[in-house]
Amino acid sequence: MISVIICTYNRDKYIYNVLKSIAINDYPRENYEIVLVDNNCTDNTRSECKRFVQEFPDVAFRYFVETSQGLSHARNRGIKESTGELLVYVDDDALVNKAYLQTYASFFEQHPEIDAAGGPIIPQYETEEPLWMSPVIKALLTGYKYLGDKAKEFPKNDFPGGGNAAYRSYVFDKVGLFNVELGRKGDSLVGAEEKDIFDKMTTQGMRFYYLPTAILYHIIPEKKLSKEHFDQLTFSIGKSERIRTLNISKTKYLKRLLSETIKWCATIVLCAWHILMLSPKKGWKLVLFRWNVTKGLFRK
């Protein structure tokens, strides 16, 4: 049994479509359930879910309200309420391809030694992609992830994106639940809860694979391309890393500060390259990104 967990907060514009994209998958409906965790939505999320249930009555759909605000609280509630041996997290502002569930089901059946997996995350812009979008910024701002068309183990220091990740249920028994100090809370953009989980999995020798045919299309509205959102998100990346590493140890935090120095060197090199390629906007955006992350690492 697969439990598809969707944690949502005020995404009534998108929630029906992501549910429908799961329901029209090429996978038997009796072999999965959808566990939707409403994290105190104040919009029409509930009515949109009722519309889905009416149109797809043979899909096992379970609806829960998690009153503790925060994505990690919602994700942990999803774990507790799920009945499947395989837990698949899907973002609430996305769509999945028709082979999505079958890809995960077949892979984990054939590879009992693998503990988790993730697939491509492809942005779908509601407007056009801006000229300042570089590969680095694209990955950070949209969640973009594509490692090719072959299944393979994730490279060192890389891991599945949180909005398209599948875990064997025992993983959370071994490494613990998502850290509630991390992850989105209402309009806050603090994250890194997935990185925290995968770092713990790596420490315990667990393995996770990239599956090219489990595709999630992440919808990017115009608001997410604004300067205000960019500054808030990139500052929150640094803030998230400060919280995550200090939770481990001061030494881990100091090592993260050292790595930030190295990242600054790489940023300057990339900026110069973009300028030489006559794309100064891309280079400047990288510098702004690095500056905001650094501020987040030092400020509470």
C-alpha positions in Angstrom: 0.0 0.0 0.0 1.2 3.5 -0.9 0.2 6.5 1.2 0.3 9.7 -0.8 0.7 12.5 1.7 -0.2 16.1 0.7 0.3 18.8 3.3 -1.5 22.0 2.4 -2.0 25.6 3.5 -4.2 27.9 1.6 -3.6 26.5 -1.9 -7.3 26.1 -3.0 -6.3 27.3 -6.5 -4.1 24.2 -7.0 -5.3 21.4 -4.6 -8.0 19.9 -6.8 -5.7 19.6 -9.8 -2.9 17.8 -7.9 -5.4 15.4 -6.4 -6.8 14.7 -9.9 -3.3 14.2 -11.3 -2.9 11.4 -8.8 -6.3 9.9 -9.4 -5.7 9.6 -13.1 -2.4 7.8 -12.6 -1.8 4.5 -14.4 -1.9 2.6 -11.1 -4.7 0.6 -9.4 -6.7 2.8 -7.0 -7.1 0.0 -4.5 -3.3 0.0 -4.0 -3.0 3.6 -2.6 -4.6 6.1 -0.3 -4.4 9.9 -0.3 -3.8 11.4 3.1 -4.4 15.2 3.0 -3.3 17.3 6.0 -5.0 20.7 6.2 -2.6 22.9 8.2 -5.3 25.5 9.3 -6.4 26.6 5.8 -8.7 29.6 5.7 -9.6 29.4 2.0 -11.7 27.0 0.0 -9.4 24.0 0.4 -12.1 21.8 2.1 -14.7 22.5 -0.6 -12.2 21.7 -3.3 -11.4 18.4 -1.6 -15.1 17.6 -1.4 -15.4 18.3 -5.1 -12.5 15.8 -5.7 -14.2 13.1 -3.5 -17.5 13.5 -5.4 -15.8 13.1 -8.8 -13.4 10.2 -7.7 -15.4 8.3 -5.1 -13.3 5.1 -5.6 -10.1 6.8 -4.4 -9.3 6.2 -0.8 -9.2 9.8 0.5 -8.6 10.8 4.1 -8.7 14.4 5.3 -7.2 15.6 8.5 -6.7 19.1 10.1 -3.4 19.7 11.9 -3.8 22.7 14.2 -0.1 23.1 15.0 1.0 25.5 12.4 4.0 24.5 10.3 4.8 22.1 7.4 6.9 19.8 9.6 3.9 19.5 12.0 1.7 18.6 9.0 4.2 16.2 7.6 4.5 14.4 10.9 0.7 14.2 11.1 0.7 12.6 7.7 3.2 10.0 8.9 1.1 9.1 11.9 -2.2 8.9 9.9 -0.8 6.9 7.0 -1.4 3.1 6.7 1.0 2.4 3.8 4.5 0.8 3.9 5.6 3.5 1.4 5.0 7.2 2.1 5.1 9.5 -0.9 5.1 13.3 -0.3 3.6 15.4 -3.1 3.5 19.2 -3.0 0.1 20.9 -2.9 1.0 23.3 -5.8 2.1 20.7 -8.3 1.0 18.0 -10.8 2.4 14.5 -11.3 2.8 12.4 -14.4 0.7 9.3 -15.1 3.6 6.9 -14.4 4.3 8.5 -11.0 2.9 6.0 -8.6 3.7 2.9 -10.7 7.3 4.1 -10.9 7.7 4.3 -7.1 5.7 1.0 -6.5 7.8 -1.0 -9.0 11.1 0.4 -7.9 10.7 -0.3 -4.2 9.3 -3.8 -4.9 12.4 -4.6 -7.0 14.9 -2.9 -4.7 14.2 -3.9 -1.0 17.6 -2.6 0.0 16.8 1.1 -0.9 15.2 3.3 1.7 14.0 6.3 -0.2 13.7 7.8 -3.6 12.8 11.0 -5.5 12.2 12.1 -9.1 12.5 15.2 -11.3 10.9 18.4 -10.3 10.1 20.5 -13.3 8.9 24.1 -12.9 5.8 25.2 -14.8 5.6 29.0 -14.9 2.3 30.8 -14.9 4.2 33.6 -16.5 7.5 33.5 -18.4 10.8 32.5 -16.9 12.7 35.7 -16.0 16.0 36.7 -17.8 17.9 36.6 -14.4 17.1 32.9 -13.9 20.3 30.8 -13.8 20.6 27.1 -13.1 21.6 27.7 -9.5 18.8 30.1 -8.8 16.3 27.9 -10.6 17.0 25.0 -8.3 16.7 27.2 -5.2 13.6 29.2 -6.2 11.5 26.6 -8.0 12.9 23.3 -6.6 14.1 22.3 -10.1 15.8 18.9 -10.1 16.8 16.9 -13.0 19.7 14.4 -12.9 19.1 12.8 -16.3 17.0 10.0 -17.8 18.7 7.1 -15.9 17.8 5.7 -12.5 20.8 6.1 -10.1 21.8 6.7 -6.6 21.8 10.3 -5.6 25.3 11.8 -5.6 26.9 12.7 -2.4 25.4 15.8 -0.8 22.3 15.6 -3.0 18.9 14.2 -2.1 15.3 14.1 -3.2 13.3 17.4 -3.3 10.8 17.5 -0.4 7.8 17.9 -2.7 8.6 14.7 -4.6 10.0 12.2 -2.2 9.1 8.6 -1.2 10.2 6.9 2.0 9.7 3.4 3.4 7.6 4.0 6.5 10.3 2.5 8.8 12.7 5.4 7.9 11.0 7.7 10.4 11.1 5.0 13.1 14.8 5.0 12.7 15.7 8.7 12.2 12.8 10.4 13.9 10.2 12.7 12.6 10.6 16.1 10.8 12.1 18.8 13.0 9.3 21.2 13.8 11.7 24.1 14.3 12.3 23.8 10.5 9.9 23.9 7.6 7.3 26.5 6.4 5.1 28.0 9.0 2.2 30.0 7.6 3.9 32.7 5.4 7.4 32.0 6.8 9.8 30.5 4.3 12.1 28.6 6.7 12.9 25.2 5.3 15.7 22.5 5.4 13.5 19.9 7.2 14.0 17.5 4.3 17.8 18.1 4.3 17.8 17.4 8.0 16.0 14.0 7.4 18.3 13.0 4.6 21.4 13.9 6.6 20.2 11.7 9.4 19.5 8.9 6.9 23.0 9.3 5.4 24.6 9.1 8.9 22.8 5.7 9.4 23.9 4.4 6.0 20.5 4.6 4.3 20.3 4.9 0.6 18.1 6.9 -1.8 17.7 6.8 -5.5 16.8 9.2 -8.3 13.9 7.9 -10.5 13.6 9.8 -13.8 10.0 8.7 -14.5 8.5 9.9 -11.2 8.0 13.4 -12.4 6.5 16.3 -10.5 5.6 19.6 -12.2 5.9 22.4 -9.7 3.6 25.4 -10.6 5.4 28.8 -10.2 3.1 31.8 -9.9 4.3 35.3 -10.7 4.4 36.1 -7.0 7.3 33.6 -6.5 9.3 35.5 -9.1 9.1 38.9 -7.2 12.0 40.5 -5.6 10.2 40.4 -2.2 9.7 36.7 -2.4 13.3 36.1 -3.6 14.8 38.1 -0.8 12.6 36.4 1.9 13.3 32.9 0.5 17.1 33.3 0.2 17.4 34.9 3.6 15.3 32.0 5.0 17.7 29.5 3.5 20.5 30.9 5.6 18.3 31.1 8.6 17.2 27.5 8.1 20.9 26.4 7.9 21.7 28.2 11.1 18.9 26.5 13.0 19.6 23.1 11.5 23.4 23.1 12.1 23.2 24.6 15.6 20.7 21.9 16.5 23.5 19.4 15.8 26.4 21.3 17.3 28.3 24.6 17.3 31.1 22.8 15.4 28.6 21.9 12.7 27.5 25.6 12.5 31.1 26.8 12.3 31.8 24.3 9.5 28.7 25.7 7.7 30.1 29.2 8.0 33.4 28.0 6.5 31.6 26.4 3.6 29.8 29.7 3.1 33.2 31.3 2.4 33.9 28.7 -0.2 30.4 29.3 -1.7 31.2 33.0 -2.0 34.3 32.3 -4.0 32.2 30.1 -6.4 29.6 32.8 -6.6 32.1 35.4 -7.6 33.5 33.1 -10.3 30.0 32.3 -11.6 29.0 36.0 -11.6 32.1 36.9 -13.6 31.3 34.1 -16.1 27.7 35.3 -16.6 29.0 38.9 -17.2 31.4 37.5 -19.8 28.5 35.7 -21.4 26.6 39.0 -21.5 24.1 37.9 -18.9 24.9 40.4 -16.1 21.4 40.0 -14.5 22.0 36.3 -13.9 25.4 37.1 -12.3 24.0 39.9 -10.1 21.1 37.7 -8.9 23.6 35.1 -7.7 25.4 37.7 -5.7 22.1 38.9 -4.1 21.3 35.3 -3.3 24.6 34.6 -1.6 24.3 37.9 0.3 20.9 37.1 1.6 21.9 33.5 2.6 24.9 34.9 4.5 22.7 37.4 6.4 20.4 34.5 7.3 23.3 32.5 8.7 24.2 35.3 11.1 20.8 36.8 12.1 18.1 35.3 14.2 
